[in-house]
Structure formats: structure tokens, C-alpha cells
């Protein structure tokens, strides 16, 4: 499954929409996503599973790139 992760660059940073970044990651569930990213020191705001039409829409974005962790 592909997940979209919305996050802040620093773990102590308060979520502000203008500073929110996103990345795409392949994992079996949300728990695995959080485990894979725990050493990055980021503040994970939201983890969203992408499938069907939503995944197709995200793939159209020039920023769509699934990361290897």
C-alpha cells in the first residue's frame, strides 16, 4: 500500500499549514509507516492510505515520488 505522510521538519515544531511537507511511502500499514520514519526526527501530522482514484490523482502530481526507507 502507498501512504501519504504529512509532517513538520522538526519533532518539536507546531503544525502550521504553510510549513507542512509531504512524502509518499510504501508500507503494509500505518504502524509500519510510523516505525520506518521514527528515526528522522520529524513531527508526523497525518498518515493517509492512498488507493483507487485518490492514488491516481496523487500520481499526477509532479511531487509524487515513493521513497525507499
Secondary structure as UniProt FT lines:
FT   STRAND          2..8
FT   TURN            11..12
FT   HELIX           17..19
FT   STRAND          21..26
FT   HELIX           30..37
FT   HELIX           38..40
FT   STRAND          43..50
FT   HELIX           52..59
FT   TURN            62..63
FT   STRAND          66..67
//
